[in-house]
């Protein structure tokens, strides 16, 4: 409308009638503005800029204790008397809901189980130290996934999918929450696996580069010998390094201004800045010499066979108390017992039992367990049938993982499998459900935590996943 239409005799009613056509435009502007803001999650959060969670968080961080290879649920946390009662017999498919007539010869468990804590959590004799913390554990016996081979199963565990290249769980957490410490990455992986997906298990894929996990060593290298490359420059002091970096960053910023939007350059700028700041923080954290002997003994540092995993767990605690959001600790590829499942599980459990128990106790004593969610498990379980005389094969159809701290219900056993541990029969929890629940505990809605890539919105759980509210306090 033209302002000349108005005169001094125009009434308020006339003015509203003439201006009404503009109200729709005002409303549309507000709506589109909100949609643009909602689409803005494709921003690269600075590691020092914590994001606002979608929900009220139960935990601030996650420590994932990854047992690479696939520990046997029926020998550790899911006792099945039918295995021993029917050892040597053929397992019929109809007994476990399988279409196959015969599945193989049943292998009994060589280990004794007992109930522990006031809650009566069943645990194998292989975890005597962890058994003292039974009432802290939420044992989920009905986990299931896809992927008979390690490669596919590891990718589904770490990224939610095995097709395409997807961001890892830690990268999604970093993207969603940022870090509480500007001098540290939001996502650190200690001794990560180099096989079965390798860097994809802690990669950022199409998320901004700063959300990739910072790796320390690899599963095959003792953590005492692992280093973060280029962390220290003995030739140049900090002032000169800062000057050099400022020059490089000025060129990067110029490229970015010309490109307008370039996530590669943005990620490079952020990574350079974080790497510079890490020089003042990481060496102190990596050094365990300043830890009291009582703490080292609690974890099993300096003793065999616990020393290596104990150091990893102690580092995880140090990173957790300094604001890192997602910390993964991995064993070597040593839980894959196609033969000698008895001796194999004896050996591997002895390496991790005391360190894990020490971690839970240490976190609890420091008041960190309340807002730290600890997750334990592998990429799948093992079959109730025998393989190669005294081993067990891969079994993604049903297996056990446990959680502690971070708002989960301690002293709870959730879900059940059939009489032979072959399939879940009560409260099945798919890997997508587990991922949705992990994000929920951190205050992140897995349906809202999305990133637009290649013309579609991606999320960790794809189009699946339900939060398992029953295991949350």
N, C-alpha and C positions, 0 to 999 in steps of 0.2 A: 504494500500500500504506500501511497505518497503522503508525506507529512503535510502537504498543502491541503489535503482533504479535511484536516482539522481546523476548526475555528473556535473562538472563545465560547460559542454557545453549545459546543459538542458536549453531550452528557457522558457520564461514566459508562452507561449502558452502550452507547454508540461506540465508545473507544474499545470496550471488550469485544463487541461484535466484529469490529474491524481487525482487531489483533489476534482473534482466536485461531486464525489459520497458522499462526506461528508457534502455537503451543505444541503441536505435534512435532515440529522440528526440534524444539527444546527437549522433549521427551526422547526422541530418536537419538539425539546427540548424547544424552546421558546413558542410554542403553548401549549404544555402540562403544562408548567410552569404557563401560564396565566390561564388555566383551573383549575389547582390546587389552584391558588389564588382565583379564582372565587368561588370555592367550599368551601373556607375557612370561609364563614360566620358562620359555625358551631363552631365559637370560642366564648368563654365567655368573652365579653367585661367587663373590670373593670368599676364600676360605675363612676370612676373619669376619664374615657377615652372616651370623646365624639367621636362618629364615624362620618365619612364624609357622608353626605346625598347623595342620587342619583341625586337629582334635586335641583334647587334653592328654598330654603324653604321660605314659606310665614309666618310661625309661628315657634316658638321655643318650644312651649308647648301646652298642651290641658287641660282644666278644664271641666269635664263632670258633669253636674248637673242632677242626676238621680232621677226621680220621680217614685218610686217603686209602682206598682199596675196598672198603665195605666190610665193617665189623659184623659179626654174626649176632643177630638179635636173639636167636634161640639159645645162644651160649652166654649171653650177657644180661639182658633185661626182660626177656619174655620166656619164662620157663614153661616147658611143655612135657608133661609126664608121659604123654602118648608117644613121644619120640623114643623114649627109653623102653617103654612097654612093648613097642612094635619094631624095635631096631632089627634090621635085617630083612624085614618084610617089604613087599612092594606097596608104595603109596598109590592108592587108587584115585583117579581124577575126580570121581563122584564124591569122595570124602571131603574134598576141598573146593568143590565148585568149578573144576576144570573140565574142558571138553575132551581132554586126552584120557585114554583108558588107564594107562599106567604112566606114572611120573618118575619112578625110579625107586631105588632101595633106600629105606629110611635109615638115617644115621642118628643115633642117640647122642645126647650131650654128655661129655665127660666131666662136667662141672656141677658142683653142688650149689643150690640156690637157697637163700634165706631171706626172711623179712627183716627190715631194718627201720629204726625210728618209731615214733609214736604212730606214724601213718602206715607202717607195715609195707613199705615199698620193697618189692622183690628185686634182689640183685644177686648176680653171680659172685662166687667166692673170689673172682679175679679182681674185684674192686674193694678191698677191705678199707682203704682210706676214704674213698668216696662214700662208702656206706655210712660213715659218721655224719654225712650231710644229707641223708636220705630225705629228711623233712623239708629240705630246701628245693628238692627236685620235683619237676612236673614231667613225668615220664609218658611220652606219647608213643604207644605201641602200634598205631594204625597208620603210619606214614606210608604212602605209596606214590610211585612216579612211573615214568616211562624210560626205557633205555636199558637194554640188556648188557650193552657194552659200557665200559668206563667212560669213554669219551662223551657219549650222549648223556649219560647220567650226570657226569660232572657239570656239563653245560646247563642242564636243567636245574641242578642244585644251585649253581652260581649265577645263572642269568635268567632262569625261568623257561628258556626255550633252547632247542638245539638247532633250529633252522635260522638262517641269517646270522649276523653278528649283533648280539644284543648287549646292552649295558649290564654290568654285574650288579648284584644286590648292593654292595658297598658303594658303587658309583651312584645308584639311585638314592641311597641314603645321603650321600654327600650333596647331590643335586637338590634334594628336598630340604635339607636342614643346614647345610654349610658346616663350618667347624667352630668350636668355641674358643679356639686358640689360633690367633693370626700367624703364629710361627710354626704351625704344624699342619699337615694335610688332614682332611676330614676322614680319609680312608687309608689305612695302612694294612698291608698283608705281610705277615712274618713267615718266611720259609715257604712261599707258595709253590704249588706243583708246576713243573715245567712241561709236563706231558698232559695228555687228555684234555686238550683245549688250551693249555698254556696260559698265555697272557689274557686270553678272552675271559678266564675265570676271575680276573680282577680289572678288566678293561672298562673303558668308558664308552666304546663303540661310537654312536652318534651324539652322545652328550658332550658338552664342552670339555676340553682336554684336562682341565684342572680336577675333574672328578674321577680320573683314573686312579686306581690304588697305587700308593707308593710301596714298592716291594723292598723287602730287606732279605737278601740272600735268596735261597731256593731250598726246596725240600731235601735235595741231595747233599747240601752243604751244611756242616755243623754251624749253628747260629753263632758260636763263639768266633768263627772265622769269617762271618758274613760282614760285609761293609756296604755302606751307601756311597756309591761312586761320586767323586767330585764334591764331597761334602766339605772338605778342607783344602785350602790352597796355601801351601807353605811358602810360595814364592811372592805372593802379593798380600798386603795388609787389607783390612776391611775397607778403609777409606778409598784406596785405589780401585778395589773391586767395585765399589759403589759408583765411582766415576765411570768406569768402563761400562757398567750395566746401564747407567743413565744414557750414555751415548747410544748403546744398542737399542734401548727402549725408545729413544727419540725417533730412531729410524723405523722401528716397529709401529709406533703411533702414527707416523707419517703415512705408512702403508695402509694402516687401518682407516685413517681419514679419507684416503683416496678410494678405498674399497667400500666405505660406508658401513657394511656389515660383513665380517669375516670371522667365523668362530675359530678358525685355525690360528689366525693372528692374535685374537683375544686370548685364546688358551695359552699361546706361547708367552704373551706378556705376563699373564697371571702366574704361569709356571716359573718363569725367571724370577719374579718377585718373591714367590714362596721359597724357591730354592735358596735365594740369598738370605732370607730370614731364618731358614732352617739351620744354617751354619752355626747360629748362636744357641740353638736349642737341642738339636738331635744328639750331638756328641755326649752331652750330659746324661740324656736319657739312656742312650745305648750303653753307658758305662755302669756296670753293676757293682763296682768296687765300693761305691758309697752306700750300698745296702748293708744293714746290720747282719751279723752272722745268724742271728735268730731267724731272720726272714729268709736268708739263703737256705738254711736248713729246713725251713718249713716247706719250701718248694722242692727241695732235693738237688739244689745247685751244688756241684762239686762231687756228687756221688753218681755211681753207675747202677742201673742203666738210666737214671732219671735226668742226668745233667742237661742234655740237649733240650728236651721238652720243658724242663723246669725253667731254663733261661728264657725260652719263648713265652711261657706263661707269665713270668715276672715282668718281661718287657710289655706284655699286653696290659698288665695292671698299671705300669708307669704311664703308658700312653692314655689309658682310660682316665686316670686322674688328672691328666693335662688337657682333656677336652676333645680327644679324637673320637669321632662318632662311630666308626665301624672298624673293628680290629679282627683280623682273621689270623689264627695260628694253625699251622698244618703239620701233620706227621709226614714222613716219607711214604712212599707207595709200598707199605708193608702190612696192610690189613687184607691183602688179596690172597686168601688161603684156599687155593684149589687142592692143595695137599697139606697134610699135617696141621689141620685146623686146631687141634689141641695145643701143640707146642707153639704154634704161631700166635694164638691168642694169649697164651701164658706170657710169651716174650713181649708182645706189644702192650698188653695191659700193665705189665710191670714198669714200662717206660713212662706211662702217662697217668697212672692212678694217683700217686703222691703229688705230682705237679698240679693236677686238676683240683684235688682236694685242697692243696695249699692256696691256689688261686681263689677258690670260693671262701676259704677262711680269711684270707688277707683282705679281699674285697669287703667282706662282712665286718671285719674289725675296723676298717677305715670308713664305714658308712657308705661305701660305694655300691654294694650289692643291691641296695634298695632301688637305685636308678640305673643299674647296669644289667642288661639282659644277656645271660650266658647261654649259648646254644651248643650242644654237642651232637655229633653224628657223622655219618659217611654218606656216600652217594647212593648206596642201597644196602640191603642186608644179604644174608646167605640162605641158600636153600635148605629145607629140612632133609633133603635127599643127599646121599653120599656122592662124591666125585673123586675119582682116582684113589679109591681105597680108604682114605682118611681125611678127605677135604670136602668143601662145600662150594657150589657154584654161585654165580651172581643171582640176586633175587630182588628186583625192584617192586614186586607185587605187594610186599609188606615188609616193613622194618621199623626199628625204634630209633627215635631221637629224644633227647631230654633238654629241658630248659630250666633255668634257675634265675631268681632275682627279677628285677625289672617289671614287677607287677603281675607275674604269673603265680598261680596257686601252687605253693610248695606242698609236698606230701601227697600229690595227686598222681594216680595212674589213669591215663585217659585212652580210651579205645581198646579194643581187643581183637585178636586174630583167632582163626579157627584152631582146632585141637593140635594142629601141626605147625602153626605159624606161617601158613602159606598165603592166606588172604585175610584182609580185615573183615570182620563180621559185625563190628559195632563202632560207630563214630569214625568212619574212615576220614583221614586227613590227607588230601593230595598236596603235592609240593606247592602248587599255587595257593592253597589255603594257608600253608605254613608261611609263605612269603607275605601274604596279605596280613597275617597276624603279627609278623615281625614289624612290618611298617606301622600297623595300628598301634602297637606298643610304644612306638616312637612319636605317635601323634600324627601319622601320615595316613591319609585315606588312599588306598591303592588304586581306587577308581579315579581319583583326582590328580594323582601324581603322574602326569603325562608329559610327553615331549613330542612335538610335531616334527616328523622326519619323513621325507619322500612322499609327502602328500597325505599322511595319515598320522593320527595320534598313537604313540606307543606308550605302553606301561609295562612294569615288571611282570604283572600277572596276565598280560595279554587281554583276553576277554573272559577270563575265568577268575576263580578264587573267592572264597568266603572267609571272613574273619572267624576264628574259632573262639568265640567269647567264653565258652565253658572253662577254658584253661586259664583265663585271666581273673585276677583277684578283684 
